[in-house]
């Protein structure tokens, strides 16, 4: 895989090379790396922010079956593309699942982990049914329901332009890649990985998340040694899009607490 394939984007927030910390953001299903724009914009000096698109966006790697470990490989290849042997990993939903497996599989490469709005085991029946729907009907039949899970009614009312952008992002997702990613969510189970994670870990919940409720993140935080848990009030599933400044603050605070290697 080449950096072009995964659309790696680097953003330096200023500061000297010696003080720069590399953080890689892993997006959720049916979003692009642009979902982190607000979070990256809110980062202070001293960061190199790395983003990339996951396989459900299409391309050759998104048109054939793939598993969770393939998505972890993509994460590490994106890090390799920017010359980062290790990085602070921040993931949401599917991206959080990828981060959890990555931290268990290659601990030396994950300096710290922030896992948001995710579960260690997603509900198999939900994602099997979602994959079936998309394969038979395309994405049109799921867009409204997904948007309602991504954002609270209040956010949809007060920020219609943001919601419209994410509706378009969802609708532009490759249906084949989306269905294959649904297969990953239906099968993946990282519960046995959690006790082996040694990276300092922050688990973030969105209080109004019905896709991955707070109880899912409590289970993760209880199983990962030393993990901390934070809850964003009045927020639905796509927390980085709805609360970018708050998410950036949580990420920065967590990274600042990690001893330098």
Secondary structure, DSSP 4 states (H G I P E B T S, - for coil): --TTTTT-EEEE-SS-GGG-EEEEEEPPTT--GGGGHHHHHT--SSEEEEE---GGG-SGGGSS---HHHHHHHHHHHHHHTT-SSEEEEEETHHHHHHHHHHHH-GGGEEEEEEES--SB--HHHHHHHHHHHHHH-STTTHHHHHHHHS-HHHHHH-HHHHHHHHHHHHTS-HHHHHHHHHHHHH-B-TTTGGG--SEEEEEEETT-SSS-HHHHHHHHHHSTT-EEEEETT--S-HHHH-HHHHHHHHHHHHHTSPP-
